Amino acid sequence: MTENLRVQEFWRGLGLPGIIDVHTHFMPANVMDKVWSYFDAAGPLTGREWPIRYRHDEDVRVEHLRGFGVRRFTSMIYPHKPNMAVWLNQWSAEFAAHTPDCLLTSTFYPEESAAAYVAQAIESGTRVFKSHIQVGDYSPNDPLLDPVWGVLEESGAPVVIHCGSGPAPGRYTGPEPIAELLARYPGLHLIIAHMGLPEYRDFLEMAAKYAGVYLDTTMVFTDFTEEMTPFPRDQVHRLADLQDRIVFGSDFPNIPYPYVDALEGLTRFDLGEAWLRAVCHDNAARLFDVGLPDLA
């Protein structure tokens, strides 16, 4: 059976119209090449090889997702220096304009202009933002970001935020900075990338405390991740308790295993078909206001 058919069989078996993947990467070719170079050299950082499974041209990658039955996806972009976010946002807007199944994605960096361009991005139809604390090497509590968080809290725009300390820690990663951020902006809609691994417990606790905190399943529960950063078995009950706040993410194309592994990993703890439907489609459809007519 082809990989496309295996993925389609998964969601069709749940009675879903397809998958919504909140954590996929599309970015300018030169930036993507640098990201792939990072993973090519990731062995010393992660202790293991990280072959890019879907190292293809952009149009081929889009067709891969469509072939899987991914009905909506994102173009997770992130800057690592000032004066880069606006350019990335412009590129992402153009990509979404000719890729209608991609949710318009924007990003930001702690700089004086951030509040203005984030507000403009929201006005222009941005559906989701990306913040990468590790790569950006910035504190989410940098005063330059205060007006950004204020705009995002007021708008309700979700932010996929890589803030856990995996696969390698950064100066500002970990649960403490995010706990401080949420104490100041409790209405934020944050999607904790990778469920915050390896600090699963802390981020699950935040999701239980704040109604706007979601967790994405990116790379979590797969054999690849379980070998080195297993999900704590004494926290499985929280996955059930937070059924309406967990969304599917894959990290496509930057994964070292087949896409279907990310879906099959969701069945590891036998949480039931209703949980799988919520995670693979329904929660994200509600969060991003993607209705069935919109998915047609």
C-alpha positions as CSV (number, residue, x, y, z in Angstrom):
1,M,0.0,0.0,0.0
2,T,1.3,3.4,-0.9
3,E,2.0,6.0,1.8
4,N,-0.8,8.2,0.4
5,L,-3.3,5.4,0.8
6,R,-2.1,4.5,4.3
7,V,-2.6,8.1,5.4
8,Q,-6.0,8.3,3.7
9,E,-7.1,5.0,5.3
10,F,-6.3,6.5,8.7
11,W,-8.5,9.5,8.5
12,R,-11.2,7.9,6.4
13,G,-11.5,5.2,9.1
14,L,-12.3,7.9,11.6
15,G,-15.0,9.3,9.3
16,L,-13.1,12.6,8.8
17,P,-13.1,14.7,5.7
18,G,-9.3,14.9,5.9
19,I,-6.5,16.2,8.2
20,I,-5.7,19.7,9.5
21,D,-1.9,19.9,10.1
22,V,-1.0,23.0,12.2
23,H,2.7,22.5,12.0
24,T,4.2,22.3,8.5
25,H,7.1,24.4,7.1
26,F,7.1,26.3,3.9
27,M,9.6,29.2,3.6
28,P,11.9,30.9,1.1
29,A,14.2,28.3,-0.6
30,N,17.4,29.8,0.8
31,V,16.0,29.7,4.3
32,M,14.7,26.2,3.9
33,D,18.2,25.1,2.7
34,K,19.7,26.6,5.9
35,V,17.2,24.8,8.0
36,W,18.0,21.5,6.3
37,S,21.7,22.1,6.7
38,Y,21.0,22.5,10.5
39,F,19.3,19.2,10.7
40,D,22.0,17.6,8.5
41,A,24.4,18.6,11.3
42,A,22.1,17.9,14.1
43,G,23.8,14.8,15.3
44,P,26.1,16.5,17.8
45,L,23.1,18.5,19.2
46,T,20.5,15.7,19.4
47,G,22.7,12.6,19.6
48,R,21.3,11.0,16.5
49,E,21.0,11.4,12.8
50,W,18.2,13.5,11.4
51,P,17.6,12.7,7.7
52,I,15.0,15.0,6.0
53,R,12.4,12.6,4.7
54,Y,10.7,15.0,2.3
55,R,13.6,17.0,0.9
56,H,11.8,18.0,-2.3
57,D,11.0,21.1,-4.3
58,E,8.2,23.3,-2.9
59,D,5.5,22.2,-5.4
60,V,6.3,18.6,-4.8
61,R,5.9,19.0,-1.1
62,V,2.6,20.8,-1.5
63,E,1.3,17.9,-3.6
64,H,2.6,15.4,-1.0
65,L,0.3,17.0,1.6
66,R,-2.6,17.1,-0.7
67,G,-2.1,13.5,-1.7
68,F,-2.2,12.6,2.0
69,G,-5.5,14.3,2.4
70,V,-4.3,17.3,4.4
71,R,-7.0,19.8,3.9
72,R,-5.4,22.7,5.7
73,F,-1.7,23.3,6.7
74,T,0.6,26.1,7.6
75,S,3.8,27.8,6.5
76,M,5.7,27.9,9.7
77,I,8.3,30.7,9.3
78,Y,10.6,32.2,11.9
79,P,13.3,34.8,12.0
80,H,16.6,34.6,13.8
81,K,17.6,38.2,13.6
82,P,16.0,41.7,13.3
83,N,14.6,43.0,10.1
84,M,13.8,39.5,8.8
85,A,10.2,39.0,9.9
86,V,8.6,41.4,7.5
87,W,10.3,39.8,4.5
88,L,9.3,36.3,5.7
89,N,5.7,37.5,6.2
90,Q,5.6,39.0,2.7
91,W,6.9,35.7,1.3
92,S,4.3,33.7,3.3
93,A,1.5,35.9,2.1
94,E,2.4,35.3,-1.5
95,F,2.7,31.6,-0.8
96,A,-0.8,31.5,0.8
97,A,-2.2,33.5,-2.1
98,H,-1.4,30.8,-4.6
99,T,-1.8,27.9,-2.2
100,P,-5.4,28.3,-0.9
101,D,-5.2,25.3,1.4
102,C,-2.4,26.9,3.4
103,L,-3.5,29.0,6.4
104,L,-1.8,32.4,6.0
105,T,1.0,32.3,8.5
106,S,3.1,35.2,9.9
107,T,5.9,35.6,12.4
108,F,7.6,38.3,14.5
109,Y,10.8,39.2,16.3
110,P,11.5,41.5,19.3
111,E,12.1,44.8,17.5
112,E,10.5,48.3,17.5
113,S,8.5,47.7,14.4
114,A,7.0,44.4,15.5
115,A,3.7,45.7,16.9
116,A,2.9,47.5,13.7
117,Y,3.7,44.7,11.3
118,V,1.9,42.1,13.5
119,A,-1.2,44.3,13.5
120,Q,-0.9,44.7,9.7
121,A,-0.6,41.0,9.3
122,I,-3.8,40.4,11.3
123,E,-5.6,43.0,9.2
124,S,-4.3,41.3,6.1
125,G,-5.9,38.0,7.1
126,T,-3.1,36.1,9.0
127,R,-4.7,33.0,10.5
128,V,-1.7,31.8,12.7
129,F,1.7,33.1,13.9
130,K,4.9,31.3,14.6
131,S,7.3,32.1,17.4
132,H,10.5,30.1,17.8
133,I,12.2,30.9,21.1
134,Q,15.1,28.6,20.5
135,V,16.1,29.6,17.0
136,G,15.3,33.3,17.6
137,D,17.2,33.2,20.8
138,Y,14.9,35.8,22.4
139,S,12.9,36.0,25.6
140,P,9.1,35.9,25.1
141,N,9.1,38.5,27.8
142,D,11.3,40.9,26.0
143,P,9.7,44.4,26.5
144,L,9.8,44.9,22.8
145,L,7.2,42.1,22.5
146,D,4.8,43.5,25.0
147,P,2.7,45.4,22.5
148,V,2.8,42.4,20.2
149,W,1.3,40.1,22.8
150,G,-1.3,42.7,23.6
151,V,-2.4,42.8,19.9
152,L,-2.4,39.1,19.7
153,E,-4.4,38.7,22.9
154,E,-7.0,41.2,21.7
155,S,-7.3,39.6,18.3
156,G,-7.3,36.0,19.4
157,A,-4.9,35.0,16.7
158,P,-3.2,31.7,17.6
159,V,0.6,31.5,18.0
160,V,2.4,28.2,17.5
161,I,5.3,28.7,19.9
162,H,8.4,26.5,20.1
163,C,9.3,27.0,23.7
164,G,10.2,23.6,25.1
165,S,13.8,22.7,25.5
166,G,13.9,20.0,22.9
167,P,15.6,18.9,20.7
168,A,18.2,21.2,22.2
169,P,17.7,23.8,24.9
170,G,18.1,27.5,24.3
171,R,18.8,30.4,26.6
172,Y,15.0,31.2,27.0
173,T,13.4,27.8,26.4
174,G,11.5,26.0,29.1
175,P,8.2,26.5,31.0
176,E,9.1,29.4,33.2
177,P,9.2,32.2,30.6
178,I,5.9,31.0,29.2
179,A,4.3,30.9,32.6
180,E,5.4,34.4,33.2
181,L,4.0,35.5,29.8
182,L,0.6,33.9,30.5
183,A,0.5,35.5,33.9
184,R,0.7,38.8,32.1
185,Y,-1.4,38.0,29.1
186,P,-3.8,35.2,30.2
187,G,-6.0,35.5,27.1
188,L,-3.4,34.5,24.6
189,H,-4.1,31.6,22.3
190,L,-0.8,29.7,22.4
191,I,-0.2,26.4,20.6
192,I,2.7,24.8,22.4
193,A,4.8,23.1,19.7
194,H,5.9,19.5,20.3
195,M,3.7,19.6,23.5
196,G,6.7,21.4,25.0
197,L,8.9,18.4,25.0
198,P,10.8,17.4,27.2
199,E,8.9,19.5,29.8
200,Y,5.6,17.8,29.0
201,R,4.2,18.0,32.5
202,D,4.6,21.7,32.9
203,F,3.0,22.6,29.6
204,L,0.1,20.2,30.2
205,E,-0.4,22.0,33.5
206,M,-0.5,25.3,31.7
207,A,-3.1,24.0,29.2
208,A,-5.2,22.9,32.2
209,K,-5.0,26.3,33.7
210,Y,-5.4,28.6,30.7
211,A,-8.3,28.0,28.3
212,G,-6.4,29.5,25.3
213,V,-3.4,27.2,25.6
214,Y,-3.3,24.3,23.1
215,L,-0.6,21.7,22.5
216,D,0.4,20.3,19.1
217,T,1.5,16.7,18.7
218,T,4.4,17.5,16.4
219,M,6.8,14.5,16.6
220,V,5.4,13.4,19.9
221,F,4.4,9.7,20.4
222,T,6.4,8.6,17.4
223,D,9.0,5.8,17.8
224,F,11.7,8.3,16.9
225,T,10.8,10.6,19.8
226,E,9.8,7.9,22.3
227,E,13.3,6.4,22.1
228,M,14.9,9.5,23.7
229,T,12.1,11.6,25.1
230,P,9.2,9.4,26.0
231,F,5.9,10.9,26.9
232,P,5.4,10.3,30.7
233,R,2.9,7.5,31.2
234,D,1.6,9.1,34.4
235,Q,0.4,12.0,32.3
236,V,-1.6,10.0,29.7
237,H,-4.8,10.8,31.6
238,R,-4.2,14.5,30.9
239,L,-4.3,13.8,27.2
240,A,-7.8,12.6,27.6
241,D,-8.8,15.5,29.9
242,L,-7.5,18.0,27.3
243,Q,-9.0,16.3,24.3
244,D,-10.4,19.6,23.0
245,R,-7.1,21.4,23.3
246,I,-4.7,19.1,21.4
247,V,-4.1,19.6,17.7
248,F,-2.2,17.5,15.1
249,G,1.2,18.8,13.9
250,S,3.8,16.9,11.8
251,D,6.8,19.2,11.2
252,F,6.6,18.2,7.5
253,P,8.9,18.2,5.6
254,N,11.6,18.2,8.2
255,I,10.9,14.8,9.7
256,P,13.2,11.8,9.7
257,Y,10.4,9.2,9.2
258,P,7.2,8.7,7.0
259,Y,4.3,11.1,7.6
260,V,2.0,8.2,8.5
261,D,4.2,7.5,11.5
262,A,3.0,10.8,13.1
263,L,-0.6,9.7,12.7
264,E,-0.1,6.1,13.9
265,G,1.8,7.4,16.9
266,L,-1.4,9.1,18.1
267,T,-2.9,5.6,18.7
268,R,-0.1,4.6,21.1
269,F,-2.2,5.2,24.2
270,D,-5.6,3.9,22.9
271,L,-7.4,7.1,23.7
272,G,-10.3,6.3,21.4
273,E,-11.7,7.4,18.0
274,A,-13.4,10.5,19.4
275,W,-10.0,11.7,20.7
276,L,-8.4,11.0,17.3
277,R,-11.1,12.9,15.4
278,A,-10.7,15.9,17.7
279,V,-6.9,16.0,17.4
280,C,-6.6,15.3,13.7
281,H,-9.3,17.7,12.5
282,D,-12.1,19.0,14.8
283,N,-10.1,21.1,17.3
284,A,-8.1,22.9,14.6
285,A,-11.2,23.4,12.5
286,R,-12.9,25.1,15.4
287,L,-9.8,27.1,16.4
288,F,-9.2,28.4,12.9
289,D,-12.9,28.6,12.0
290,V,-12.6,26.2,9.2
291,G,-16.0,24.8,8.5
292,L,-17.0,21.9,6.2
293,P,-18.1,24.2,3.4
294,D,-14.7,25.9,3.6
295,L,-13.1,22.5,3.3
296,A,-15.0,21.6,0.2
